[in-house]
Amino acid sequence: MSLGRTYSDIADPAAGAARRLRPTRYWLDGWLYRRTDHAQALSRLKDCHEGRPLLVVGNGPSLNHTPLDDFAGIPAIGMNKIDLLFPRVRWRPTMILCMNRHVLSQHAPRFARLGIPLYLSWQSRWFVRRSELPEARFFLNLASDEFSTDITQGVGISGTVTYTALQFAYYMRANPVILVGVDHHFTAKGRPHALVRNDGADRDHFDPGYFDRNSPWNLPDLAASERGYRKAREAFIADGRSVLDATIGGKLCVFDRIDIADAVRIARDGSRSRGAGSVDDNLMARAGRSLTL
């Protein structure tokens, strides 16, 4: 995929000013957020999937080869424009997370029609009319990449909304968390976070129209994503839980890998039992090491 003009380069002076104001901006956002009832709404998610498998679904091209319908009924977090997949599958996520202002401004009318719980970054509230998404709940982005074990106090940011999803999964006490569609590979190249437009079909997401030539988007920061993923892995291990990566052909090398057939069996077995110790040990051993669930 070729890329059109990179817009971020034009705005370097403004970007520099934004970086200098970042601590003040995040402090003010936190002060305003704590005067709403959104944290209280998030608190209702605490431990809601305790001891149960949970699916975190990325938006990579591998999703086109992932048997999502085999995960029907399993708690799942979808992200961003995941609904573009809905015409092709019966599967639906339990909730959708979005923190990217470009995605939100492009996709708000579709979010409003889904009838699926939607959680948005508090900092993105400026890019959508509250009347357009009256049922949406907001989470607070923190100024650091530290993994948050209590999402009512904010979530760490580290280059990808998948990191936010892992913090939600931790707070909900899911075990194990299974990743699919997190390809961690992009054909688009350039400076991380640069604002670009595609010159043709989108090859970096499951739908060629995910970001079409009229839709600006930010290039990924894979290094920052990996730093966040390592923090997530450490947090889950410290709590006796695990994150398993079942992405077909994925390039991420942080979490233990399992194949998709084993992921379906683990999700099904764990969901039926609702118990942490019931997942087949032979399946877990295939992940590369023995895990205590």
Phi and psi restraints in degrees (value plus and minus 20) as a CYANA .aco file:
   2 SER   PHI    -110.4   -70.4
   2 SER   PSI     138.1   178.1
   3 LEU   PHI    -138.6   -98.6
   3 LEU   PSI     125.7   165.7
   4 GLY   PHI    -100.4   -60.4
   4 GLY   PSI    -174.6  -134.6
   5 ARG   PHI     -82.1   -42.1
   5 ARG   PSI     117.8   157.8
   6 THR   PHI    -110.5   -70.5
   6 THR   PSI      96.3   136.3
   7 TYR   PHI    -103.5   -63.5
   7 TYR   PSI     -47.8    -7.8
   8 SER   PHI     -82.3   -42.3
   8 SER   PSI     -52.5   -12.5
   9 ASP   PHI     -81.7   -41.7
   9 ASP   PSI     -49.7    -9.7
  10 ILE   PHI     -90.8   -50.8
  10 ILE   PSI     -47.7    -7.7
  11 ALA   PHI    -122.2   -82.2
  11 ALA   PSI       5.6    45.6
  12 ASP   PHI     -75.9   -35.9
  12 ASP   PSI     -66.0   -26.0
  13 PRO   PHI     -79.1   -39.1
  13 PRO   PSI     -63.4   -23.4
  14 ALA   PHI     -85.5   -45.5
  14 ALA   PSI     -58.3   -18.3
  15 ALA   PHI     -84.1   -44.1
  15 ALA   PSI     -58.6   -18.6
  16 GLY   PHI     -83.7   -43.7
  16 GLY   PSI     -61.3   -21.3
  17 ALA   PHI     -84.8   -44.8
  17 ALA   PSI     -59.1   -19.1
  18 ALA   PHI     -83.5   -43.5
  18 ALA   PSI     -58.9   -18.9
  19 ARG   PHI     -84.2   -44.2
  19 ARG   PSI     -59.5   -19.5
  20 ARG   PHI     -87.5   -47.5
  20 ARG   PSI     -52.9   -12.9
  21 LEU   PHI    -107.1   -67.1
  21 LEU   PSI     -23.2    16.8
  22 ARG   PHI     -75.6   -35.6
  22 ARG   PSI     -68.2   -28.2
  23 PRO   PHI     -79.0   -39.0
  23 PRO   PSI     -61.3   -21.3
  24 THR   PHI     -86.4   -46.4
  24 THR   PSI     -61.8   -21.8
  25 ARG   PHI     -82.4   -42.4
  25 ARG   PSI     -64.4   -24.4
  26 TYR   PHI     -88.5   -48.5
  26 TYR   PSI     -56.0   -16.0
  27 TRP   PHI     -83.3   -43.3
  27 TRP   PSI     -64.6   -24.6
  28 LEU   PHI     -85.1   -45.1
  28 LEU   PSI     -62.2   -22.2
  29 ASP   PHI     -79.9   -39.9
  29 ASP   PSI     -62.2   -22.2
  30 GLY   PHI     -84.2   -44.2
  30 GLY   PSI     -61.1   -21.1
  31 TRP   PHI     -82.0   -42.0
  31 TRP   PSI     -64.2   -24.2
  32 LEU   PHI     -89.1   -49.1
  32 LEU   PSI     -61.3   -21.3
  33 TYR   PHI     -80.0   -40.0
  33 TYR   PSI     -61.5   -21.5
  34 ARG   PHI     -91.3   -51.3
  34 ARG   PSI     -24.8    15.2
  35 ARG   PHI    -120.1   -80.1
  35 ARG   PSI      -6.2    33.8
  36 THR   PHI    -134.1   -94.1
  36 THR   PSI     157.9   197.9
  37 ASP   PHI    -119.6   -79.6
  37 ASP   PSI      -7.0    33.0
  38 HIS   PHI     -87.9   -47.9
  38 HIS   PSI     -57.7   -17.7
  39 ALA   PHI     -83.2   -43.2
  39 ALA   PSI     -59.4   -19.4
  40 GLN   PHI     -82.4   -42.4
  40 GLN   PSI     -59.1   -19.1
  41 ALA   PHI     -84.4   -44.4
  41 ALA   PSI     -60.4   -20.4
  42 LEU   PHI     -84.0   -44.0
  42 LEU   PSI     -52.9   -12.9
  43 SER   PHI     -81.8   -41.8
  43 SER   PSI     -41.1    -1.1
  44 ARG   PHI     -90.9   -50.9
  44 ARG   PSI     -34.6     5.4
  45 LEU   PHI    -103.1   -63.1
  45 LEU   PSI     -32.1     7.9
  46 LYS   PHI     -78.4   -38.4
  46 LYS   PSI     105.4   145.4
  47 ASP   PHI      41.9    81.9
  47 ASP   PSI      -4.5    35.5
  48 CYS   PHI     -90.1   -50.1
  48 CYS   PSI     -39.1     0.9
  49 HIS   PHI    -141.4  -101.4
  49 HIS   PSI      14.2    54.2
  50 GLU   PHI     -77.0   -37.0
  50 GLU   PSI     106.2   146.2
  51 GLY   PHI      53.2    93.2
  51 GLY   PSI     -11.8    28.2
  52 ARG   PHI    -131.1   -91.1
  52 ARG   PSI     126.7   166.7
  53 PRO   PHI     -83.3   -43.3
  53 PRO   PSI     128.9   168.9
  54 LEU   PHI    -161.4  -121.4
  54 LEU   PSI     117.6   157.6
  55 LEU   PHI    -117.2   -77.2
  55 LEU   PSI     111.3   151.3
  56 VAL   PHI    -131.3   -91.3
  56 VAL   PSI      98.2   138.2
  57 VAL   PHI    -129.2   -89.2
  57 VAL   PSI      92.4   132.4
  58 GLY   PHI     -99.2   -59.2
  58 GLY   PSI    -191.9  -151.9
  59 ASN   PHI    -141.8  -101.8
  59 ASN   PSI       1.5    41.5
  60 GLY   PHI     -92.1   -52.1
  60 GLY   PSI     144.2   184.2
  61 PRO   PHI     -78.4   -38.4
  61 PRO   PSI     -45.5    -5.5
  62 SER   PHI     -81.8   -41.8
  62 SER   PSI     -38.5     1.5
  63 LEU   PHI     -81.5   -41.5
  63 LEU   PSI     -45.2    -5.2
  64 ASN   PHI     -87.6   -47.6
  64 ASN   PSI     -36.5     3.5
  65 HIS   PHI    -133.9   -93.9
  65 HIS   PSI     -12.2    27.8
  66 THR   PHI    -116.3   -76.3
  66 THR   PSI     106.6   146.6
  67 PRO   PHI     -98.2   -58.2
  67 PRO   PSI      51.3    91.3
  68 LEU   PHI     -80.1   -40.1
  68 LEU   PSI     -51.9   -11.9
  69 ASP   PHI     -82.8   -42.8
  69 ASP   PSI     -42.8    -2.8
  70 ASP   PHI     -91.1   -51.1
  70 ASP   PSI     -34.4     5.6
  71 PHE   PHI    -121.0   -81.0
  71 PHE   PSI      -8.3    31.7
  72 ALA   PHI     -76.9   -36.9
  72 ALA   PSI     114.0   154.0
  73 GLY   PHI      69.2   109.2
  73 GLY   PSI     -28.1    11.9
  74 ILE   PHI    -108.1   -68.1
  74 ILE   PSI     111.2   151.2
  75 PRO   PHI     -71.9   -31.9
  75 PRO   PSI     117.1   157.1
  76 ALA   PHI    -169.3  -129.3
  76 ALA   PSI     124.3   164.3
  77 ILE   PHI    -128.6   -88.6
  77 ILE   PSI      99.4   139.4
  78 GLY   PHI    -119.6   -79.6
  78 GLY   PSI     144.6   184.6
  79 MET   PHI    -158.8  -118.8
  79 MET   PSI     125.0   165.0
  80 ASN   PHI      33.8    73.8
  80 ASN   PSI    -144.5  -104.5
  81 LYS   PHI    -110.5   -70.5
  81 LYS   PSI      16.3    56.3
  82 ILE   PHI     -77.3   -37.3
  82 ILE   PSI     -46.1    -6.1
  83 ASP   PHI     -87.0   -47.0
  83 ASP   PSI     -34.9     5.1
  84 LEU   PHI     -82.9   -42.9
  84 LEU   PSI     -38.3     1.7
  85 LEU   PHI    -104.3   -64.3
  85 LEU   PSI     -37.2     2.8
  86 PHE   PHI     -79.5   -39.5
  86 PHE   PSI     -54.8   -14.8
  87 PRO   PHI     -81.9   -41.9
  87 PRO   PSI     -36.4     3.6
  88 ARG   PHI    -124.5   -84.5
  88 ARG   PSI     -29.3    10.7
  89 VAL   PHI    -157.8  -117.8
  89 VAL   PSI     135.0   175.0
  90 ARG   PHI    -105.1   -65.1
  90 ARG   PSI     -44.8    -4.8
  91 TRP   PHI     -77.4   -37.4
  91 TRP   PSI     125.0   165.0
  92 ARG   PHI    -159.7  -119.7
  92 ARG   PSI     124.8   164.8
  93 PRO   PHI     -95.9   -55.9
  93 PRO   PSI     139.8   179.8
  94 THR   PHI     -94.5   -54.5
  94 THR   PSI     -52.1   -12.1
  95 MET   PHI    -172.5  -132.5
  95 MET   PSI     143.8   183.8
  96 ILE   PHI    -146.9  -106.9
  96 ILE   PSI     113.9   153.9
  97 LEU   PHI    -129.2   -89.2
  97 LEU   PSI     122.6   162.6
  98 CYS   PHI    -167.6  -127.6
  98 CYS   PSI     111.0   151.0
  99 MET   PHI    -151.4  -111.4
  99 MET   PSI     -22.6    17.4
 100 ASN   PHI    -111.8   -71.8
 100 ASN   PSI     103.7   143.7
 101 ARG   PHI     -85.1   -45.1
 101 ARG   PSI     -51.1   -11.1
 102 HIS   PHI     -89.2   -49.2
 102 HIS   PSI     -64.8   -24.8
 103 VAL   PHI     -79.9   -39.9
 103 VAL   PSI     -65.5   -25.5
 104 LEU   PHI     -83.5   -43.5
 104 LEU   PSI     -66.1   -26.1
 105 SER   PHI     -87.1   -47.1
 105 SER   PSI     -51.9   -11.9
 106 GLN   PHI     -98.0   -58.0
 106 GLN   PSI     -48.5    -8.5
 107 HIS   PHI    -137.8   -97.8
 107 HIS   PSI     -21.3    18.7
 108 ALA   PHI     -73.9   -33.9
 108 ALA   PSI     -63.4   -23.4
 109 PRO   PHI     -80.6   -40.6
 109 PRO   PSI     -55.0   -15.0
 110 ARG   PHI     -91.9   -51.9
 110 ARG   PSI     -61.5   -21.5
 111 PHE   PHI     -75.1   -35.1
 111 PHE   PSI     -60.3   -20.3
 112 ALA   PHI     -83.5   -43.5
 112 ALA   PSI     -43.7    -3.7
 113 ARG   PHI    -115.3   -75.3
 113 ARG   PSI     -24.5    15.5
 114 LEU   PHI     -98.1   -58.1
 114 LEU   PSI     -55.5   -15.5
 115 GLY   PHI      51.6    91.6
 115 GLY   PSI       3.3    43.3
 116 ILE   PHI    -134.3   -94.3
 116 ILE   PSI     114.3   154.3
 117 PRO   PHI     -71.0   -31.0
 117 PRO   PSI     111.6   151.6
 118 LEU   PHI    -141.2  -101.2
 118 LEU   PSI     110.3   150.3
 119 TYR   PHI    -141.8  -101.8
 119 TYR   PSI     103.6   143.6
 120 LEU   PHI    -138.6   -98.6
 120 LEU   PSI     132.8   172.8
 121 SER   PHI     -86.3   -46.3
 121 SER   PSI     112.6   152.6
 122 TRP   PHI     -76.7   -36.7
 122 TRP   PSI     -56.6   -16.6
 123 GLN   PHI     -88.0   -48.0
 123 GLN   PSI     -37.5     2.5
 124 SER   PHI    -110.4   -70.4
 124 SER   PSI     -17.6    22.4
 125 ARG   PHI     -82.5   -42.5
 125 ARG   PSI     -43.3    -3.3
 126 TRP   PHI     -91.2   -51.2
 126 TRP   PSI     -33.7     6.3
 127 PHE   PHI    -125.6   -85.6
 127 PHE   PSI      -6.1    33.9
 128 VAL   PHI    -168.6  -128.6
 128 VAL   PSI     123.5   163.5
 129 ARG   PHI     -96.1   -56.1
 129 ARG   PSI     112.0   152.0
 130 ARG   PHI     -79.9   -39.9
 130 ARG   PSI     -52.6   -12.6
 131 SER   PHI     -88.3   -48.3
 131 SER   PSI     -41.8    -1.8
 132 GLU   PHI     -95.6   -55.6
 132 GLU   PSI     -53.4   -13.4
 133 LEU   PHI    -151.6  -111.6
 133 LEU   PSI      46.4    86.4
 134 PRO   PHI     -86.6   -46.6
 134 PRO   PSI     -43.3    -3.3
 135 GLU   PHI    -111.0   -71.0
 135 GLU   PSI     -26.4    13.6
 136 ALA   PHI     -86.7   -46.7
 136 ALA   PSI     125.2   165.2
 137 ARG   PHI    -131.7   -91.7
 137 ARG   PSI     134.9   174.9
 138 PHE   PHI    -138.7   -98.7
 138 PHE   PSI     124.1   164.1
 139 PHE   PHI    -136.5   -96.5
 139 PHE   PSI     135.0   175.0
 140 LEU   PHI    -117.1   -77.1
 140 LEU   PSI     106.1   146.1
 141 ASN   PHI    -100.5   -60.5
 141 ASN   PSI     110.9   150.9
 142 LEU   PHI    -106.0   -66.0
 142 LEU   PSI     147.4   187.4
 143 ALA   PHI    -103.3   -63.3
 143 ALA   PSI     -24.3    15.7
 144 SER   PHI    -138.8   -98.8
 144 SER   PSI     154.1   194.1
 145 ASP   PHI    -120.7   -80.7
 145 ASP   PSI      -5.7    34.3
 146 GLU   PHI     -85.8   -45.8
 146 GLU   PSI     118.1   158.1
 147 PHE   PHI     -90.4   -50.4
 147 PHE   PSI     103.8   143.8
 148 SER   PHI    -114.6   -74.6
 148 SER   PSI     108.6   148.6
 149 THR   PHI    -112.0   -72.0
 149 THR   PSI     -23.5    16.5
 150 ASP   PHI    -155.1  -115.1
 150 ASP   PSI      76.4   116.4
 151 ILE   PHI     -89.1   -49.1
 151 ILE   PSI     -34.3     5.7
 152 THR   PHI     -88.6   -48.6
 152 THR   PSI     -40.7    -0.7
 153 GLN   PHI    -115.6   -75.6
 153 GLN   PSI     -21.8    18.2
 154 GLY   PHI     101.0   141.0
 154 GLY   PSI     144.9   184.9
 155 VAL   PHI    -144.8  -104.8
 155 VAL   PSI     123.3   163.3
 156 GLY   PHI     -91.2   -51.2
 156 GLY   PSI     131.2   171.2
 157 ILE   PHI    -137.5   -97.5
 157 ILE   PSI     117.2   157.2
 158 SER   PHI    -174.2  -134.2
 158 SER   PSI      35.4    75.4
 159 GLY   PHI      64.8   104.8
 159 GLY   PSI     -27.6    12.4
 160 THR   PHI    -177.0  -137.0
 160 THR   PSI     123.9   163.9
 161 VAL   PHI     -88.6   -48.6
 161 VAL   PSI     -39.7     0.3
 162 THR   PHI     -82.0   -42.0
 162 THR   PSI     -53.3   -13.3
 163 TYR   PHI     -84.0   -44.0
 163 TYR   PSI     -59.8   -19.8
 164 THR   PHI     -81.9   -41.9
 164 THR   PSI     -63.7   -23.7
 165 ALA   PHI     -80.4   -40.4
 165 ALA   PSI     -57.2   -17.2
 166 LEU   PHI     -87.0   -47.0
 166 LEU   PSI     -54.6   -14.6
 167 GLN   PHI     -89.3   -49.3
 167 GLN   PSI     -57.1   -17.1
 168 PHE   PHI     -82.4   -42.4
 168 PHE   PSI     -65.3   -25.3
 169 ALA   PHI     -81.9   -41.9
 169 ALA   PSI     -58.7   -18.7
 170 TYR   PHI     -83.4   -43.4
 170 TYR   PSI     -66.3   -26.3
 171 TYR   PHI     -83.5   -43.5
 171 TYR   PSI     -52.0   -12.0
 172 MET   PHI    -103.7   -63.7
 172 MET   PSI     -20.7    19.3
 173 ARG   PHI      46.5    86.5
 173 ARG   PSI       7.0    47.0
 174 ALA   PHI     -86.8   -46.8
 174 ALA   PSI     129.5   169.5
 175 ASN   PHI    -185.5  -145.5
 175 ASN   PSI     101.9   141.9
 176 PRO   PHI    -100.7   -60.7
 176 PRO   PSI     146.1   186.1
 177 VAL   PHI    -117.1   -77.1
 177 VAL   PSI     109.5   149.5
 178 ILE   PHI    -134.7   -94.7
 178 ILE   PSI     104.0   144.0
 179 LEU   PHI    -114.3   -74.3
 179 LEU   PSI     115.1   155.1
 180 VAL   PHI    -156.6  -116.6
 180 VAL   PSI     133.0   173.0
 181 GLY   PHI      51.2    91.2
 181 GLY   PSI      -8.1    31.9
 182 VAL   PHI    -118.6   -78.6
 182 VAL   PSI      58.0    98.0
 183 ASP   PHI     -87.4   -47.4
 183 ASP   PSI     -53.2   -13.2
 184 HIS   PHI      35.9    75.9
 184 HIS   PSI      21.6    61.6
 185 HIS   PHI    -175.7  -135.7
 185 HIS   PSI     112.5   152.5
 186 PHE   PHI    -152.6  -112.6
 186 PHE   PSI     117.9   157.9
 187 THR   PHI     -96.9   -56.9
 187 THR   PSI     -48.4    -8.4
 188 ALA   PHI     -89.9   -49.9
 188 ALA   PSI     110.3   150.3
 189 LYS   PHI    -141.6  -101.6
 189 LYS   PSI     131.6   171.6
 190 GLY   PHI     133.9   173.9
 190 GLY   PSI    -193.9  -153.9
 191 ARG   PHI     -86.9   -46.9
 191 ARG   PSI     111.2   151.2
 192 PRO   PHI     -72.2   -32.2
 192 PRO   PSI     116.6   156.6
 193 HIS   PHI      56.2    96.2
 193 HIS   PSI     -22.1    17.9
 194 ALA   PHI     -78.8   -38.8
 194 ALA   PSI     119.8   159.8
 195 LEU   PHI    -108.3   -68.3
 195 LEU   PSI     101.9   141.9
 196 VAL   PHI    -154.7  -114.7
 196 VAL   PSI     149.6   189.6
 197 ARG   PHI    -147.3  -107.3
 197 ARG   PSI     123.7   163.7
 198 ASN   PHI     -94.0   -54.0
 198 ASN   PSI     125.8   165.8
 199 ASP   PHI    -109.1   -69.1
 199 ASP   PSI     -33.7     6.3
 200 GLY   PHI    -171.3  -131.3
 200 GLY   PSI    -169.5  -129.5
 201 ALA   PHI     -84.9   -44.9
 201 ALA   PSI     126.9   166.9
 202 ASP   PHI     -99.4   -59.4
 202 ASP   PSI      95.4   135.4
 203 ARG   PHI    -119.6   -79.6
 203 ARG   PSI     -20.5    19.5
 204 ASP   PHI    -123.9   -83.9
 204 ASP   PSI     -18.2    21.8
 205 HIS   PHI    -154.4  -114.4
 205 HIS   PSI     150.8   190.8
 206 PHE   PHI     -90.9   -50.9
 206 PHE   PSI     -34.7     5.3
 207 ASP   PHI    -144.0  -104.0
 207 ASP   PSI     111.0   151.0
 208 PRO   PHI     -83.6   -43.6
 208 PRO   PSI     -37.5     2.5
 209 GLY   PHI    -122.1   -82.1
 209 GLY   PSI      -6.3    33.7
 210 TYR   PHI     -75.8   -35.8
 210 TYR   PSI     -74.7   -34.7
 211 PHE   PHI    -142.3  -102.3
 211 PHE   PSI      79.3   119.3
 212 ASP   PHI    -102.6   -62.6
 212 ASP   PSI    -195.6  -155.6
 213 ARG   PHI     -85.6   -45.6
 213 ARG   PSI     -33.5     6.5
 214 ASN   PHI    -118.4   -78.4
 214 ASN   PSI     -18.3    21.7
 215 SER   PHI    -134.4   -94.4
 215 SER   PSI      91.5   131.5
 216 PRO   PHI     -89.3   -49.3
 216 PRO   PSI     127.2   167.2
 217 TRP   PHI    -171.0  -131.0
 217 TRP   PSI     144.3   184.3
 218 ASN   PHI    -119.6   -79.6
 218 ASN   PSI     113.2   153.2
 219 LEU   PHI     -83.0   -43.0
 219 LEU   PSI     128.5   168.5
 220 PRO   PHI     -93.6   -53.6
 220 PRO   PSI     138.8   178.8
 221 ASP   PHI    -137.0   -97.0
 221 ASP   PSI      66.9   106.9
 222 LEU   PHI     -87.5   -47.5
 222 LEU   PSI     -53.2   -13.2
 223 ALA   PHI     -85.5   -45.5
 223 ALA   PSI     -64.8   -24.8
 224 ALA   PHI     -83.8   -43.8
 224 ALA   PSI     -58.9   -18.9
 225 SER   PHI     -79.8   -39.8
 225 SER   PSI     -64.6   -24.6
 226 GLU   PHI     -84.9   -44.9
 226 GLU   PSI     -57.0   -17.0
 227 ARG   PHI     -81.7   -41.7
 227 ARG   PSI     -62.7   -22.7
 228 GLY   PHI     -85.2   -45.2
 228 GLY   PSI     -63.5   -23.5
 229 TYR   PHI     -80.9   -40.9
 229 TYR   PSI     -59.0   -19.0
 230 ARG   PHI     -84.8   -44.8
 230 ARG   PSI     -58.9   -18.9
 231 LYS   PHI     -84.0   -44.0
 231 LYS   PSI     -60.2   -20.2
 232 ALA   PHI     -83.7   -43.7
 232 ALA   PSI     -64.7   -24.7
 233 ARG   PHI     -79.4   -39.4
 233 ARG   PSI     -64.4   -24.4
 234 GLU   PHI     -82.8   -42.8
 234 GLU   PSI     -60.9   -20.9
 235 ALA   PHI     -84.5   -44.5
 235 ALA   PSI     -64.0   -24.0
 236 PHE   PHI     -86.5   -46.5
 236 PHE   PSI     -62.9   -22.9
 237 ILE   PHI     -82.6   -42.6
 237 ILE   PSI     -62.8   -22.8
 238 ALA   PHI     -81.2   -41.2
 238 ALA   PSI     -45.5    -5.5
 239 ASP   PHI    -118.4   -78.4
 239 ASP   PSI      -9.7    30.3
 240 GLY   PHI      54.6    94.6
 240 GLY   PSI       1.7    41.7
 241 ARG   PHI    -141.1  -101.1
 241 ARG   PSI     156.3   196.3
 242 SER   PHI    -162.7  -122.7
 242 SER   PSI     136.2   176.2
 243 VAL   PHI    -139.5   -99.5
 243 VAL   PSI     106.4   146.4
 244 LEU   PHI    -135.9   -95.9
 244 LEU   PSI     116.8   156.8
 245 ASP   PHI    -125.2   -85.2
 245 ASP   PSI      90.9   130.9
 246 ALA   PHI    -129.5   -89.5
 246 ALA   PSI      -1.8    38.2
 247 THR   PHI     -81.0   -41.0
 247 THR   PSI     107.9   147.9
 248 ILE   PHI     -93.5   -53.5
 248 ILE   PSI      96.0   136.0
 249 GLY   PHI      51.7    91.7
 249 GLY   PSI      -4.4    35.6
 250 GLY   PHI     -85.6   -45.6
 250 GLY   PSI     133.7   173.7
 251 LYS   PHI    -122.4   -82.4
 251 LYS   PSI     -22.2    17.8
 252 LEU   PHI     -93.9   -53.9
 252 LEU   PSI     113.7   153.7
 253 CYS   PHI    -143.3  -103.3
 253 CYS   PSI      16.3    56.3
 254 VAL   PHI    -121.7   -81.7
 254 VAL   PSI     -63.5   -23.5
 255 PHE   PHI    -119.4   -79.4
 255 PHE   PSI     140.3   180.3
 256 ASP   PHI     -84.2   -44.2
 256 ASP   PSI     117.4   157.4
 257 ARG   PHI    -116.5   -76.5
 257 ARG   PSI     120.2   160.2
 258 ILE   PHI    -156.5  -116.5
 258 ILE   PSI     138.1   178.1
 259 ASP   PHI    -103.6   -63.6
 259 ASP   PSI     145.9   185.9
 260 ILE   PHI     -88.1   -48.1
 260 ILE   PSI     -52.4   -12.4
 261 ALA   PHI     -85.1   -45.1
 261 ALA   PSI     -61.6   -21.6
 262 ASP   PHI     -86.6   -46.6
 262 ASP   PSI     -55.3   -15.3
 263 ALA   PHI     -81.9   -41.9
 263 ALA   PSI     -61.7   -21.7
 264 VAL   PHI     -83.1   -43.1
 264 VAL   PSI     -63.5   -23.5
 265 ARG   PHI     -85.7   -45.7
 265 ARG   PSI     -61.9   -21.9
 266 ILE   PHI     -82.1   -42.1
 266 ILE   PSI     -65.1   -25.1
 267 ALA   PHI     -82.9   -42.9
 267 ALA   PSI     -64.0   -24.0
 268 ARG   PHI     -86.5   -46.5
 268 ARG   PSI     -67.5   -27.5
 269 ASP   PHI     -82.8   -42.8
 269 ASP   PSI     -64.6   -24.6
 270 GLY   PHI     -87.0   -47.0
 270 GLY   PSI     -56.2   -16.2
 271 SER   PHI     -89.6   -49.6
 271 SER   PSI     -57.5   -17.5
 272 ARG   PHI     -86.9   -46.9
 272 ARG   PSI     -58.0   -18.0
 273 SER   PHI    -106.9   -66.9
 273 SER   PSI     -50.0   -10.0
 274 ARG   PHI      35.7    75.7
 274 ARG   PSI      -1.6    38.4
 275 GLY   PHI    -135.1   -95.1
 275 GLY   PSI     127.0   167.0
 276 ALA   PHI     -96.3   -56.3
 276 ALA   PSI     -44.7    -4.7
 277 GLY   PHI    -118.7   -78.7
 277 GLY   PSI      -8.5    31.5
 278 SER   PHI    -118.2   -78.2
 278 SER   PSI     -27.8    12.2
 279 VAL   PHI     -90.9   -50.9
 279 VAL   PSI     116.1   156.1
 280 ASP   PHI     -74.9   -34.9
 280 ASP   PSI     100.5   140.5
 281 ASP   PHI     -83.3   -43.3
 281 ASP   PSI     -50.9   -10.9
 282 ASN   PHI     -86.0   -46.0
 282 ASN   PSI     -55.7   -15.7
 283 LEU   PHI     -86.1   -46.1
 283 LEU   PSI     -62.9   -22.9
 284 MET   PHI     -86.6   -46.6
 284 MET   PSI     -53.4   -13.4
 285 ALA   PHI     -84.2   -44.2
 285 ALA   PSI     -47.8    -7.8
 286 ARG   PHI     -88.7   -48.7
 286 ARG   PSI     -35.5     4.5
 287 ALA   PHI     -92.2   -52.2
 287 ALA   PSI     -29.3    10.7
 288 GLY   PHI      96.2   136.2
 288 GLY   PSI     -34.7     5.3
 289 ARG   PHI    -182.8  -142.8
 289 ARG   PSI     145.5   185.5
 290 SER   PHI    -100.1   -60.1
 290 SER   PSI     107.8   147.8
 291 LEU   PHI    -135.8   -95.8
 291 LEU   PSI     120.0   160.0
 292 THR   PHI    -114.7   -74.7
 292 THR   PSI      97.5   137.5
